[in-house]
Amino acid sequence: MTIVEPEAAEQTSLGWQQHCEADGLRERKKAATRRALGFAAMRLAIERGLDNVLVEDIAAAAGVSTRTFNNYFASKYEAICSLAMERGKFIGAQLRGRPAGESLMAAITNAVIAPYEHGNQVPDKAYMEGIRLVVRSPALQGEFLRTQYVTQQELAAAIADRIGSDPAEIFPRVMAGAVTAATHVALDRWLSADPPTALVPLLKEALGQFRCPLPQDVTPKANTPKANSISIVVQPAHADFGQTGPSAPPADRHPPRATPSHQLSAP
């Protein structure tokens, strides 16, 4: 389960609010209300336990009516998962805004860790026990799967924009799935850690297990780094993202063009 911690959700909200400024005052107010409800739902669930939180409690904590809550969410589970939904949109926006000279994998890594302002800090043990009970609840799984699908599609679209590709192409979709899987591994390790550990180093370690230059059959945009023009190569965590090196396979070892060159291959 990859619901963000409340502190990270708050940071995500601030960044996403800035990203949405062009939408107008009405849309900004609606977005702020939605964020407040999601944040309140998660905080109360951690403090009281998921089963002990009612929709009325969430609405009151966010300073709105139950009717207003129902205008935004169908359940408390959807409200909690909205934090992950918003984080996915924020990461996509961050990736689209990364410098053009940055390699694809470096840009993705920086975008993924962007919502976690407090992610280099070690969380309190009691807090982690509370968040584990919430995010691992079977009652959340169905809503989470829906959220995961939407956020992965958002990431694939951002990757496609980054490389000048169609989001329906295989490479952006596979890359988004790989990044999502690595992120889930890091968050699961963070949730399971005893004693607690910081999240951002785990995210960097997980994303550092592979490199992600572009496949040869993708034509990059003019401002896409030329270093991104080789196939994906599995590398150790210390690999230099987006750069060719002695551990990268020589060109004559790449599969022929008839075979997709964007599949993972051992170095």
N, C-alpha and C positions, 0 to 999 in steps of 0.2 A: 504494500500500500504506500503510495507516495504523496500523501497529503502534506502540505507544508506546515511547519511549525508556525504558531501565531505571530511570533516576532518577524519571521520571514514573510508571512502573509501581509503584515503591515507595510513592510518595505516594498513588496510587490505592488501593493495598492497605490503607494505614493508614485512609483515609477509609471504604473499604468495610467494613473490619473493624468500625469503630464503628457503621456503619449496620446491621450484621448482629448486633449484640450480643444482640438479643432471641431469636435462634435457638437459644441454648443452647451450652454448652461443647463438646459433641461436634461441632456444626455449625461452630463457630468454628475448631476444630482442623482440620477437613477443609478449610475455606476457606483457612486459613493454609498448609496443605500444598500445596494447588493453586496458590496464589500463589507459594510458594517454588519450585516446579517450573517454573512459567512464567518467573519471573524468572531462574532459573539457565539455562534453555534459551536465552533471549535473550542473556544475558551471554556464555555460552560460544560461541554462534554468532558474536557480534561479535568476540570475541577470537581464535577459531580458524578461522572460516569455517564456514558451515552444513554443508558436506559432511564436515567433519572432526569433527563432534560426534555421539556415539552416545547412545542412551537411557541406557546405563549411566553415561556421564559426567554426564548431567543429574541422574540419581538420586543419584549420589555427591555432587555439588555441593550438592544440597538436603538431604543427610543422611538419605536414605531408600533403600529397596531398589528394585531394578528392578521387582519385583512390585508394589510400591506405586505406582510410576510408571504401570504398566499399568492400575492400578485407576482412574486419573484421566484418562489420555490414551491415544489409540490410536497416536500418533506424536509425534515431536519437533516436527513442523509444527503439530499441534494445540496443543501446549504453548506454542509461541511465540505463536500467534494468540489464546491464552487471555488475553493481556494486553489485547488490543483488546476482547475479549468482556467482560472485567471492567470496563474503562473505560466501555463503553457502559452497563452497569448502574449504575455510579457516577454518570455524567452524568444518567441518568434520575432517580436518587434526589436529586441536587442540584437538578434542575429542579423536582421536586415540593416541595422545601423552600424555594424562593426566596420572598421577601416578596410578599404579595398585591398590594401597591401598585406593584410593578415591572412595566413593560410586558413583553409576551410576548417580544419580540426581545431586550431587555436581559436577561431571565431566562435565555433560551436561551444567549446569549453568555457570561454568567457561569458557567453550568453547564458549558459546553463547555471553558472554560479552567481550570476548577477542578482537574482532575487534574494540571496541569502546574506543580508547585511551582517547578521550575527553568526554566520556559519563557521567562523574561525574560533568561536568561543565554545568551551565545553559546557553543555547544559547541566542543570541540576538533576540529580538522580531521581528525586521524587517527581519532578516534571516529566522526565522520560518514562517513568512507570505509568503515569497518567496518559501520556500520548500513545504509548504502546497499546493500552487497553482500548483506546478509541479507534485508531487506524487499523487495527487487526480484528475488529469486530466483524463477524460474518454478515451482519446486517448491512454493512457498507459495501460489500463486494460487488453487487450488481450495479449500483450507481457508479462505483469506481471504474468498472470496466467500460461503461459508457463514456466517462470522462477521459479515460486513458485513450480511447479511440479518437476522440475529438482533438485532444492535445497533440497526439502523434501526427494527425493529419495537418495540424497547424505547423508543426516543426518541419514536416516534409515540404509544405508550401514555402516556408522561409528558406530552406536549403535550396529548393529549386530557384527561387528568386536570386539567391546568392550566386549560383553558378550559371544562371541564364538558361534554365531547363524548364520543361513542362512538369508540374507536380505529379502528373500521372505516369511519368517515366519511372523505370524501376529504381535507378540509383537514388534519387531523393527519398523514396519510400523505404528502401532497404536501410539507407543511412539513418533515417529518422527512427526506424525500429531498433537499430543497433544502439543508437544514443539513448533511446528510452530504456532499453534493457540494462545498459551500463548504469544509468541513473538509478534504476530500481535496485540494482545490486548494492550500490553505495548507500542508498537510503535504508535498505533492509539491514545492512551492516551497522549503520548508525543507530537504528532502533534496537538492535540486539546487543550492542556493545555494553559490556559490564567490566569495569566502570565506564560511564559515558565518555564519548569522545566527540571531537568537533566534526561537523559535517563536510565543510568545504574540502579539507584534505582528502576525504574519502571519495568525493565526487571527482576531484582531479586525478586520483589514483585510478579510479574505474575508467574514466574517459581516456586516460593515458595508456590503456592496454592495447590500443590500436591507433594507427594513423589513418588519415582519410584524405588522400589526394584524389583528384578527379580521375575517372576512368578515361582511357584513351579515346573512346568513341563519343565523348561529350565535348562539344565545342564551347569553351568558356566565353564569357563576356570579355570585352576589351580590357576592363579593369580587374579581371580575375587574375590572381598571381599565376605566373607560368609554372611555378613549382607544383601546382595542383593538377598536372596533366599526366599522372600515372595512376595505375590501379591501386586499390586499397591493399595495404600490407599490414599484417599483424605485427606489432612491435612491442618490446618491453615498455614499462611505464615511463622510463626515462627518455624515450625516443623524442627526437626533435620534430614536432608536428609539422607536417606539410613539406618537409625537406627530404630530398633524396640523400641517401648515405650508403655506407658499405654494406649495411644489412638489407638494403632493398634489392629485389631480384633484378638481374640484368634484363634488358629489353627483350632478348631472344627467348627468355623463359616465359614471357606473357602468353596466355592462350591466344589462338588465332582469332581474328575478328568475328568469325562465325559464332564463337563462344563468348558470352557476356564477360567483359573484362572487369566488371565491378563486383565480382564475387570475392570473398575473403580468401587469401591464399597464404600459406606459411612462408616466412622469409627464407 
